Amino acid sequence: MTKNYMQNRELSWLNFNDRVLDEADDKTVPIGERLKFISIFSNNLDEFLMIRVGGLFDKLITEADKTDKTGMTAEDQINAIYLKLGYLYKKRDSIYREVNTEMENYKIYGLEIKDLSKAELERVKAYFNEYLTPILSPAIVSKHSPFPQLYNNRLAIILRLQKENKIKHGIITFPINCPKIIYLNSEKTRYILTEYVILKFAHKLFKKFSTLNATVIRITRNADINLDEDIYDEDEDYVDHIKSLLRQRGRLAPVRLELSKDLEKDTMKLLKKSLKLPEKYFLITSSPMDFSYVNDLLKALPKNIIEQITYKKIMSQLPANIDMNCSIMEQIRQKDLLLSYPYDSIAPFLKLLKEAAGDPKVISIKITIYRMAHKTRIVDYLCRAAENGKNVFVIMELRARFDESNNINWFEKLKEAGCTVIFGLEDFKVHSKVCLISSMEDSGDINFISQIGTGNYNEITAQSYTDLSLLTANQEIGQDIDNFFKNIPTENLNGTYKSIIVSPFSIKNKFIKLIDKEIEKQKQTQNGRIIMKMNSLTDADIIDALVKASQADVKIDLIVRGISCLLPDVKDYSENIRITSIVGRFLEHSRIYVFGQLDDAQIFISSADCMPRNLEKRVEVAAPIYDEEIKQRIYKLLEISLKDNIKARFMTSDGKYVRKELDEPLDSQIYFVQEAYENAGQKL
């Protein structure tokens, strides 16, 4: 039965991505950052189409009549998605035109062919002849030369050609190493996108034909290869198997075709037939199709201009209660420490690993790895520890979507250094973020130092994602994590733990019990309270439990950056639930679960969102916060986030986002930046 307090997951995600696009339309955001938000929106959309819509296309074949929790079939969802995409494309095109024009106020000119001077036109013509022509692959489509393979998310040009009154079609595919931008002056402030140049001179590659028209196209393919469920030969090397599956991504069935303009009927017919893609999945855009050029542009522009068009540079700060000149391990043994990224620096955690790698008392370092930076000191320190004779045990998830190749590279380096590396579990991704350092004391006792985080071990994202990292010498937690590292390799997913909670068997049940406890508390003392912060909320059981609590008058605040299948403020169901989404300079990524008022609250931080995949299909860890000062700090973090009225939006009962009423202006992320600087004795 359809529940009127739930909305479709995919449509909720599109509403979230619309919020990202709103940041690109915000005149208070620096113009270069607005361009970045268009790029983020577009990249998000590419991944959504490859994975989520790709999965729906699969369901058209395997589960055509099955409905989701909102009563929609796969076809219903696809139709609703593409209807929304039409609106989003028009909105993006309009914002892009405005942003590109406003960049000219800073003497930055993103040009089209019609904007070039005669000298610039000659320059790009020469560039085409000298550099582009040798790397392009033109082809005529005919009976003897079938339609070429168009690779996922790679640009191409289709030409309508004529020879002796016969219409032909030509295709030019762009190689992966094709430059994205051609700079027209030494300062690199005048530029043109490469596809515009190729489009202008494409006819030169088909000299025996007259070119009637030419159009830039880009195909997006289903990339929903389920690495979790794929069957492989146990005699085959698992790394080679993953590499083989990754190569398939570029050749799967298409789910979208983007066009720079409308096409003639015969050209449309050719594309529909060759790609086996109905015309309703064709989308026309006047914006660039590949916004990955934005990062290249912002790296190339002069420093004095970059400073004018981007956010003021902010440095992560060292917390005042951490002394980097003293042993980090000893400081953790004295008191639990909490790092709040990106406001706090990741340096104390890196120093912890470095110190452990060289400490003669340390006998082992164990860690889970999901996503890492392309350059990381974490792997260096793990390798150093192994080379120093310590037992370094790594659970690495090779199936971290779109990071598989990077993880394969790190696996090979860790293995070469002498680390023991396992690849998680066959049926469950290991998504937890835990690290355990074990020391042998002079007494012969084992002493544990644990780290539990909400985000990846990644020095790059630690500068732009909001995450929490707990460093604790609590021996009960340490023993639990030691047991965790014994249980996972032996496929004992339902292990017994005293402090931590582990999915796929425990987190959901524990959270529902804690929600029920707040219901009972509300009945007895009128003091029930729930605050949750996460990336997405889609789990129906958690949603039902929250609705039940709302009906019992428990006050519930949910800070959900992305998808929320739960609708707030629905009469008789969720009237006591408020949902806030924060989209700002930093990506909100921490997962925090609070049950109760501050004086008696149970607080957990976790790698898990409230989604079926996290709670039922992944190995996740939620850790309790025992230290009272850290509890107060986390509670304050949530309270400030809920007061945000600059970058926060309320979700309404129909799933839309609206601005909060302005009282005293408060941007929670800027508040935390200022607080970190003040605590570190630095000036912003």
Residue pairs with C-beta under 8 A, 6 or more apart in sequence:
2 69
2 70
2 71
3 69
3 70
3 573
4 567
4 570
4 573
5 543
5 547
5 566
5 567
5 570
5 573
5 574
6 69
6 70
6 540
6 543
6 565
6 566
6 567
7 70
7 564
7 565
7 566
7 567
7 655
8 68
8 70
8 72
8 77
8 80
8 565
9 68
9 538
9 563
9 565
10 48
10 52
10 53
10 56
10 77
10 80
10 81
11 77
11 80
11 81
11 84
11 655
12 562
12 563
12 564
12 565
12 655
13 48
13 52
13 562
13 563
14 48
14 81
14 84
14 85
14 88
15 655
15 656
15 657
16 561
16 562
16 563
16 581
16 583
17 41
17 44
17 45
17 48
17 88
18 88
18 91
18 657
19 581
19 583
19 649
19 657
20 37
20 40
20 41
20 44
20 583
21 37
21 38
21 41
21 88
21 91
21 92
21 95
22 583
23 29
23 33
23 34
23 37
23 583
23 584
24 34
24 35
24 37
24 38
24 41
24 92
24 95
24 99
25 34
25 95
25 98
26 34
29 37
30 308
30 309
30 310
30 311
31 99
31 102
31 103
31 105
31 106
31 309
32 103
32 298
32 306
32 309
32 310
33 309
33 310
33 311
33 585
34 95
34 99
35 99
35 103
35 294
35 298
36 294
36 298
38 92
38 95
38 96
38 99
38 287
38 291
38 294
39 291
39 292
39 294
39 295
41 92
42 92
42 287
42 291
43 291
43 292
45 85
45 88
46 153
46 220
47 402
49 220
49 255
49 256
50 152
50 153
50 220
50 221
50 222
50 223
50 224
50 255
51 223
51 224
51 401
52 224
53 78
53 81
53 222
53 255
53 256
54 221
54 222
54 223
54 224
54 252
54 255
55 222
55 224
56 74
56 77
56 78
56 81
57 74
57 78
57 222
57 253
57 255
58 222
58 224
59 66
59 74
60 74
60 75
60 78
63 74
64 73
64 74
64 75
65 73
66 73
66 74
67 73
67 76
68 77
69 540
69 565
70 565
72 80
82 280
82 281
82 283
85 283
86 283
89 283
89 284
89 285
92 285
92 287
93 285
93 286
93 287
96 286
96 287
96 288
97 286
100 110
103 109
103 110
103 309
106 305
106 308
106 309
107 189
107 305
108 189
108 301
108 305
108 309
109 115
109 189
109 190
109 191
110 191
110 192
110 193
111 120
111 184
111 190
111 191
111 192
112 192
112 196
113 121
113 124
113 192
113 196
113 197
113 199
113 200
116 124
116 184
116 192
120 184
120 190
123 184
124 182
124 184
124 192
124 197
124 200
125 201
127 182
127 197
128 197
128 198
128 200
128 201
128 204
129 201
129 204
131 179
132 178
132 194
132 197
132 198
133 204
133 205
135 175
135 177
135 178
136 172
136 173
136 174
136 175
136 178
136 198
136 205
137 148
137 172
137 173
137 175
138 170
138 171
138 172
138 202
138 205
138 206
139 145
139 148
139 170
139 171
139 172
139 173
140 161
140 168
140 169
140 170
140 206
141 147
141 148
141 168
141 169
141 170
141 171
141 270
141 274
142 168
147 171
147 270
147 274
147 275
148 171
148 173
149 173
149 251
150 156
150 171
150 173
150 217
150 219
150 254
150 275
151 173
151 176
151 219
151 250
151 251
152 219
152 220
152 221
152 223
152 249
152 250
152 251
152 252
153 218
153 219
153 220
153 221
153 290
154 173
154 174
154 176
154 218
154 219
155 174
155 178
155 195
155 216
155 217
155 218
155 289
155 290
156 171
156 172
156 173
156 174
156 216
156 217
156 218
156 219
157 171
157 172
157 195
157 198
157 199
157 202
157 214
157 215
157 216
157 217
158 169
158 170
158 171
158 214
158 215
158 217
158 263
158 267
158 271
159 169
159 170
159 171
159 172
159 202
159 203
159 206
159 211
159 212
159 213
159 214
159 215
160 167
160 169
160 211
160 212
160 213
160 214
160 263
160 264
160 266
160 267
161 167
161 168
161 169
161 170
161 206
161 209
161 210
161 211
161 212
162 168
162 209
162 210
162 212
163 208
163 209
163 210
167 212
167 266
168 209
169 267
169 270
170 202
170 205
170 206
170 209
172 198
172 202
172 205
174 194
174 195
174 198
178 194
179 194
180 193
180 194
180 290
180 292
180 293
180 296
181 191
181 192
181 193
181 194
181 293
181 296
181 297
181 300
182 191
182 192
182 193
182 194
182 197
183 190
183 191
183 300
184 190
184 191
184 192
187 301
187 302
188 297
188 300
188 301
188 302
189 301
189 302
189 305
191 297
193 288
193 293
195 216
195 288
195 289
195 290
199 214
199 215
199 216
199 260
202 211
202 214
203 209
203 211
203 214
212 264
213 263
213 264
215 259
215 260
215 261
215 263
215 267
216 259
216 260
216 289
217 257
217 258
217 259
217 260
217 271
218 257
218 258
218 289
218 290
219 254
219 256
219 257
219 258
219 275
220 254
220 255
220 256
220 257
220 258
221 249
221 250
221 251
221 252
221 253
221 254
221 255
222 252
222 253
222 254
222 255
223 249
223 252
225 245
225 246
225 248
225 249
225 252
227 242
227 245
227 398
227 399
227 404
228 399
228 427
228 428
228 429
228 617
229 427
230 241
230 245
232 238
232 241
233 241
238 398
238 423
239 398
239 408
239 411
242 398
242 399
242 404
242 408
243 405
243 408
246 404
246 405
253 276
254 275
254 276
254 277
254 281
255 277
255 281
256 281
256 282
256 283
257 271
257 275
257 277
257 281
257 282
257 283
258 282
258 283
258 284
258 285
258 289
259 282
259 283
259 284
259 285
260 284
260 285
260 286
260 289
261 284
262 284
263 271
268 279
268 282
271 277
271 282
272 278
272 279
298 306
298 310
301 309
311 585
314 342
314 673
314 684
315 345
316 341
316 342
316 343
316 344
316 345
316 346
316 347
316 462
316 463
316 676
317 343
317 344
317 345
317 676
317 677
317 679
317 680
317 682
318 324
318 344
318 345
318 347
318 348
318 680
319 337
319 339
319 344
319 345
319 348
319 676
319 679
319 680
320 679
320 680
320 681
321 335
321 337
322 328
322 331
322 337
322 348
323 331
324 347
324 348
324 351
327 355
328 348
328 351
328 352
328 355
328 471
329 352
329 355
329 356
329 359
329 437
329 439
329 449
331 337
332 352
332 449
332 471
332 472
332 473
333 447
333 449
333 473
335 627
336 470
336 471
336 472
336 473
336 474
336 626
336 627
336 630
337 348
337 470
337 471
337 472
338 468
338 469
338 470
338 471
338 627
338 630
338 633
338 634
339 345
339 346
339 348
339 349
339 468
339 469
339 471
340 466
340 467
340 468
340 469
340 633
340 637
340 672
340 676
341 455
341 462
341 463
341 465
341 466
341 467
341 468
341 469
342 462
342 463
342 464
342 465
342 466
342 586
343 466
343 672
343 673
343 675
343 676
344 676
346 459
346 462
346 469
348 471
349 451
349 469
349 471
350 377
350 378
350 381
350 459
352 437
352 449
352 451
352 471
353 365
353 377
353 378
353 381
353 382
353 385
353 435
354 377
354 381
354 384
356 362
356 365
356 381
356 385
356 390
356 437
356 449
357 365
357 381
357 382
357 384
357 385
357 388
357 390
358 384
358 388
359 439
361 439
361 440
361 441
362 385
362 390
362 437
362 438
362 439
363 390
363 391
363 438
363 439
363 440
363 446
364 390
364 391
364 392
364 393
364 436
364 437
364 438
365 382
365 385
365 390
365 391
365 392
365 393
365 435
365 436
365 437
365 438
366 392
366 393
366 394
366 395
366 435
366 436
366 438
366 481
366 482
366 485
367 382
367 393
367 394
367 395
367 434
367 435
367 436
367 457
368 394
368 395
368 396
368 397
368 430
368 432
368 433
368 434
368 435
369 394
369 395
369 396
369 397
369 407
369 410
369 457
370 397
370 400
370 403
370 430
370 431
370 433
370 456
371 400
371 403
371 406
371 407
371 456
371 458
371 461
372 378
372 379
372 403
372 406
372 407
372 410
372 456
372 457
372 458
373 458
373 459
373 460
373 461
374 406
374 460
376 410
376 457
376 458
376 459
377 459
378 457
378 459
379 410
379 413
379 414
382 392
382 394
382 414
382 417
382 419
383 392
383 413
383 414
383 417
383 418
383 419
384 417
385 392
386 392
386 414
386 417
386 418
386 419
387 417
387 418
391 420
392 414
392 417
392 418
392 419
392 420
393 419
393 420
393 422
393 485
394 414
394 419
394 420
394 421
394 422
395 422
395 423
395 424
395 430
395 485
395 488
395 489
396 407
396 410
396 411
396 414
396 421
396 422
396 423
396 424
397 407
397 423
397 424
397 429
397 430
397 431
398 404
398 407
398 408
398 411
398 423
398 424
399 424
399 429
400 407
400 429
411 421
411 423
414 421
415 421
422 489
424 430
424 488
424 619
425 488
425 491
425 493
425 619
428 493
428 504
428 617
428 618
428 619
429 617
429 618
429 619
430 488
430 618
430 619
431 607
431 608
431 614
431 618
431 619
431 620
432 484
432 502
432 607
432 619
432 620
432 621
433 452
433 453
433 454
433 455
433 456
433 457
433 607
433 621
434 450
434 451
434 452
434 453
434 481
434 484
434 621
435 450
435 451
435 457
436 448
436 449
436 450
436 451
436 478
436 481
436 482
436 485
437 448
437 449
437 450
438 446
438 447
438 448
438 478
438 482
439 446
439 447
439 448
439 449
440 446
440 447
441 447
447 473
447 475
447 478
448 473
448 475
448 477
448 478
448 479
448 481
448 482
449 471
449 472
449 473
449 478
450 470
450 471
450 472
450 473
450 474
450 477
450 478
450 481
451 469
451 470
451 471
451 472
452 469
452 470
452 472
452 477
452 481
452 500
452 605
452 621
452 623
453 467
453 468
453 469
453 470
453 605
453 607
454 467
454 468
454 469
454 589
454 590
454 591
454 592
454 605
454 606
454 607
455 461
455 462
455 465
455 467
455 468
455 469
455 589
455 590
455 607
461 467
461 587
461 589
464 586
464 587
465 586
465 587
465 589
466 586
466 587
466 588
466 589
466 590
466 669
467 589
467 590
468 590
468 592
468 605
468 634
470 605
470 623
470 625
470 630
472 478
472 626
472 627
474 499
474 626
476 498
476 499
477 499
477 500
477 623
477 624
479 498
480 497
480 498
480 499
480 500
481 500
481 621
483 495
483 496
483 497
484 495
484 497
484 500
484 502
484 621
486 492
487 493
487 495
488 619
493 502
493 504
493 505
493 619
494 505
494 506
495 502
497 506
499 623
499 624
500 621
500 622
500 623
500 624
501 507
501 510
501 604
501 606
501 621
501 622
501 623
502 619
502 620
502 621
502 622
503 608
503 614
503 615
503 616
503 618
503 619
503 620
504 615
504 616
504 617
504 618
504 619
504 620
507 606
507 608
507 614
507 615
507 620
507 622
508 539
508 541
508 542
508 615
508 616
510 622
511 542
511 545
511 593
511 610
512 541
512 542
512 545
514 593
514 595
514 602
515 530
515 542
515 545
515 546
515 548
515 549
515 595
516 545
516 548
516 549
517 595
518 528
518 529
518 530
518 549
518 554
518 595
518 596
519 528
519 548
519 549
519 552
519 554
521 527
521 528
521 596
522 528
522 549
522 552
522 553
522 554
523 552
526 553
527 597
528 549
528 552
528 553
528 554
528 555
528 596
529 554
529 555
529 556
529 594
529 595
529 596
529 597
529 601
530 546
530 549
530 554
530 555
530 556
530 557
530 594
530 595
531 556
531 557
531 558
531 559
531 592
531 594
531 638
531 642
532 556
532 557
532 558
532 559
532 560
532 592
532 593
532 594
532 610
533 558
533 559
533 560
533 588
533 590
533 591
533 592
533 593
533 638
533 641
534 558
534 559
534 560
534 561
534 591
534 592
534 609
534 610
535 560
535 561
535 562
535 563
535 588
535 589
535 591
535 609
536 560
536 561
536 562
536 563
536 564
536 609
536 610
536 611
537 543
537 558
537 560
537 563
537 564
537 565
537 566
537 609
537 610
537 611
538 563
538 564
538 565
538 610
538 611
538 612
539 610
539 611
539 612
539 615
540 565
540 612
542 610
542 615
543 565
543 566
546 556
546 558
546 566
546 574
546 577
547 566
547 573
547 574
547 577
549 556
549 576
550 556
550 573
550 574
550 575
550 576
550 577
551 572
551 573
551 576
553 576
554 576
555 576
556 576
556 577
556 578
557 578
557 580
557 638
557 642
558 564
558 566
558 568
558 577
558 578
558 579
558 580
559 579
559 580
559 581
559 582
559 588
559 638
559 641
559 642
560 579
560 580
560 581
560 651
561 581
561 582
561 583
561 587
561 588
561 589
562 581
564 579
564 581
564 651
564 655
566 574
566 577
566 579
567 574
567 651
567 653
567 654
567 655
568 574
568 577
568 578
568 579
568 650
568 651
568 652
568 653
569 575
569 577
569 578
569 652
569 653
570 653
574 653
578 650
579 650
579 651
580 641
580 642
580 644
580 648
580 649
580 650
580 651
581 648
581 649
581 651
581 657
582 588
582 641
582 644
582 647
582 648
582 649
582 668
582 669
583 647
583 649
584 646
584 647
584 667
584 668
584 669
585 647
585 669
586 669
590 605
591 605
591 606
591 607
591 608
591 609
592 603
592 604
592 605
592 606
592 634
592 637
592 638
593 603
593 604
593 605
593 606
593 622
594 601
594 602
594 603
594 604
594 634
594 635
594 638
595 601
595 602
595 603
596 602
598 631
598 632
598 635
601 631
601 635
602 624
603 624
603 625
603 631
603 634
603 635
604 622
604 623
604 624
604 625
605 622
605 623
605 625
605 634
606 620
606 621
606 622
606 623
607 614
607 620
607 621
607 622
608 614
608 615
608 618
608 620
608 621
608 622
614 620
625 631
625 634
637 672
640 666
640 668
640 671
640 672
641 648
641 668
642 648
643 666
643 668
644 660
644 666
644 667
644 668
645 659
645 660
645 661
645 662
645 663
645 665
645 666
646 665
646 666
646 667
646 670
647 667
647 668
647 669
648 660
648 668
649 657
649 658
649 659
649 660
650 657
650 658
650 659
650 660
651 657
652 658
673 684
674 684
677 683
677 684
